């Protein structure tokens, strides 16, 4: 596979990762905004919502690491 094709593929993946990362960050912003406020307005964030927030944080970290690795790979290719 040529490096030109690989850089185009990684660029497309970078766009998708960027949009995904933006959506994930916006889903859990603020105390009563974001995912916990949307699913449990005015209530406490214990129970299932706390587990969802924790999993959302883990997913955000994983996507951010993949995003960073993709940036580094693109930097070497371009």
C-alpha positions as CSV (number, residue, x, y, z in Angstrom):
1,X,0.0,0.0,0.0
2,X,1.4,3.4,-0.9
3,X,2.0,6.0,1.7
4,X,-0.3,8.4,-0.1
5,X,-3.2,6.0,0.2
6,X,-2.3,5.3,3.9
7,X,-2.2,9.0,4.7
8,X,-5.6,9.5,3.1
9,X,-7.1,6.7,5.1
10,X,-5.5,8.0,8.4
11,X,-6.8,11.5,7.6
12,X,-10.3,10.2,7.2
13,X,-10.0,8.3,10.5
14,X,-8.7,11.4,12.1
15,X,-11.8,13.3,11.1
16,X,-14.1,10.6,12.5
17,X,-12.0,10.4,15.7
18,X,-12.2,14.2,16.1
19,X,-15.9,14.3,15.8
20,X,-16.3,11.3,18.1
21,X,-14.1,12.9,20.7
22,X,-16.0,16.2,20.6
23,X,-19.3,14.3,21.1
24,X,-17.9,12.3,24.0
25,X,-16.6,15.4,25.7
26,X,-19.8,17.3,25.3
27,X,-21.8,14.3,26.7
28,X,-20.3,14.7,30.2
29,X,-19.7,18.3,30.8
30,X,-20.8,20.2,33.9
31,X,-22.4,19.1,37.1
32,X,-26.0,18.7,36.0
33,X,-25.4,19.0,32.3
34,X,-24.3,16.2,30.1
35,X,-25.2,12.6,30.4
36,X,-26.0,12.5,34.1
37,X,-28.2,15.5,34.0
38,X,-30.0,14.4,30.9
39,X,-30.9,10.9,32.3
40,X,-31.4,11.9,35.9
41,X,-32.5,15.6,36.1
42,X,-32.4,17.0,39.6
43,X,-31.5,13.6,41.2
44,X,-28.3,12.2,42.5
45,X,-25.8,10.6,40.2
46,X,-25.7,7.3,42.1
47,X,-26.6,4.0,40.8
48,X,-26.6,3.2,37.1
49,X,-25.9,6.8,36.0
50,X,-22.6,6.8,37.9
51,X,-21.5,3.6,36.1
52,X,-22.5,5.1,32.8
53,X,-20.5,8.2,33.6
54,X,-17.5,6.1,34.5
55,X,-17.7,4.1,31.3
56,X,-18.2,7.3,29.3
57,X,-15.0,8.7,30.8
58,X,-13.1,5.5,30.0
59,X,-14.3,5.6,26.4
60,X,-13.3,9.2,26.1
61,X,-9.8,8.4,27.3
62,X,-9.5,5.5,24.9
63,X,-10.7,7.6,21.9
64,X,-8.3,10.4,23.0
65,X,-5.3,8.0,23.1
66,X,-6.2,6.6,19.6
67,X,-6.6,10.2,18.3
68,X,-3.1,11.1,19.6
69,X,-1.6,7.9,18.1
70,X,-3.2,8.7,14.8
71,X,-1.8,12.3,14.9
72,X,1.7,10.9,15.5
73,X,1.3,8.4,12.6
74,X,0.1,11.1,10.3
75,X,3.0,13.3,11.3
76,X,5.5,10.6,10.3
77,X,3.7,10.0,7.0
78,X,3.3,13.6,5.9
